[in-house]
Every structure is written in structure tokens, then in C-alpha cells.
Amino acid sequence: MSYKPLHVYERAGLYLTVFLTGAAVMVIELLGTRIIAPFYGVSLYVWSSLISVALIALAIGYFAGGRWADRAKRTGLSLVISFAALFTLLIPWISRPVLLVTDALGLRAGPL
């Protein structure tokens, strides 16, 4: 399969997209501590759990995205980013019920 090289503007747009989505993941990760703090504090367990979950989610996303990119004829990157943004908007509404359910797991397993 042959690939068409990207134009310089397309390449710059792709780099900008990667930079902005990476920054968004970092912001969500940092805001996660603010959401979890009222329930579990900001201990080493909370930070370790947040970093672990973020890295696991990124690894799964990279794996699934790589497989999708290899099989798809045309990938809608903007559609994927839009769905991620919509799911991110759900965090404020689902965080409290999830944290209340996980409260019984204790300080070590609850934040994870």
C-alpha cells in the first residue's frame, strides 16, 4: 500500500492536533485530582492511580487507533476527537456516583 506524503500545512496541522490533544489529556489528568480529592485526598495512591489509568488508557487508545488506521481506508480523526470530547463532558456528572460506589474499596484501591 502506498501512502501520499503530507503537504507541509497538513503536517503542521497534524502536529498541532497531536500537541493539543496531548495537552488536553494532561489537563484532564490534573483535574482528576481535583475531582477525587474530596473523597480520597491527594495522596501518593491517588496520583499513582491517576497516572496509571491515564497511561493504560493511552496505550489502549494507541493500540486500537493503530489497528483502526491500518484497516480503514479513510480515518476520521476529527470524529474520534469529537467523541472523546463528548465523553469528557460526562465526567462531572458521573464522577460523584462512581466515587460513592468505590468508597467502600478503601484508600488504596478506591482511587484506581
C-alpha positions in Angstrom: 0.0 0.0 0.0 1.4 3.4 -0.9 1.0 6.5 1.1 0.8 10.0 -0.2 3.2 12.3 1.6 1.6 15.1 3.6 1.7 18.7 2.5 3.6 21.0 4.8 0.4 22.6 6.1 -1.2 19.2 6.6 1.8 18.0 8.6 1.8 21.2 10.7 -1.9 20.7 11.4 -1.3 17.1 12.4 1.5 18.2 14.8 -0.8 20.9 16.3 -3.6 18.3 16.7 -1.2 15.9 18.5 0.1 18.7 20.7 -3.4 20.0 21.7 -4.8 16.5 22.4 -1.8 15.6 24.5 -2.2 18.8 26.4 -5.9 18.1 26.9 -5.1 14.6 28.3 -2.7 16.3 30.8 -5.3 18.8 31.8 -7.9 16.0 32.4 -5.3 14.1 34.4 -4.6 17.1 36.6 -8.3 17.9 37.0 -8.9 14.3 38.0 -7.0 15.0 41.3 -9.4 17.9 42.0 -12.4 15.6 41.4 -11.0 12.7 43.5 -9.6 14.9 46.3 -12.8 15.3 48.3 -13.2 11.6 48.6 -9.6 10.3 48.8 -7.3 13.3 49.4 -4.2 13.9 47.2 -2.0 11.1 48.5 0.5 9.0 46.6 -2.2 6.4 46.0 -4.4 9.0 44.2 -1.5 10.3 42.0 -0.3 6.8 41.2 -3.8 5.7 40.3 -4.4 8.7 38.0 -1.1 8.3 36.2 -1.7 4.5 35.8 -5.2 4.9 34.5 -4.1 7.7 32.1 -1.2 5.6 30.7 -3.3 2.5 30.4 -6.0 4.4 28.6 -3.4 6.0 26.2 -1.8 2.6 25.5 -5.2 1.0 24.7 -6.2 4.0 22.6 -2.9 3.9 20.7 -3.3 0.1 20.1 -6.9 0.4 18.9 -6.2 3.5 16.9 -3.2 1.8 15.2 -5.3 -1.2 14.2 -8.1 1.1 13.0 -5.7 3.2 10.9 -4.2 0.1 9.4 -7.6 -1.3 8.3 -9.5 1.8 7.5 -9.4 3.4 4.1 -10.1 6.8 5.4 -9.9 7.6 9.1 -12.0 10.4 10.6 -9.6 11.8 13.2 -11.8 14.8 13.9 -14.7 12.4 14.6 -12.7 10.4 17.1 -11.5 13.6 18.9 -15.1 14.9 19.0 -16.3 11.7 20.6 -13.5 11.9 23.2 -14.6 15.5 23.9 -18.2 14.4 24.4 -17.3 11.6 26.7 -15.1 14.1 28.7 -18.1 16.3 29.2 -19.8 13.5 31.1 -17.1 13.4 33.8 -18.6 16.0 36.1 -22.0 14.1 36.1 -20.7 10.6 36.6 -17.8 11.2 38.9 -19.8 11.5 42.1 -21.8 8.3 41.7 -18.7 6.4 40.7 -16.7 7.7 43.6 -19.5 6.9 46.1 -19.6 3.3 44.8 -15.8 2.9 45.0 -15.6 4.5 48.5 -16.0 1.0 50.0 -12.8 -0.1 48.4 -10.7 2.0 50.7 -7.8 4.4 50.2 -5.6 2.1 48.1 -8.0 0.5 45.6 -10.7 3.2 45.6 -8.8 5.8 43.5 -7.8 3.2 41.0 
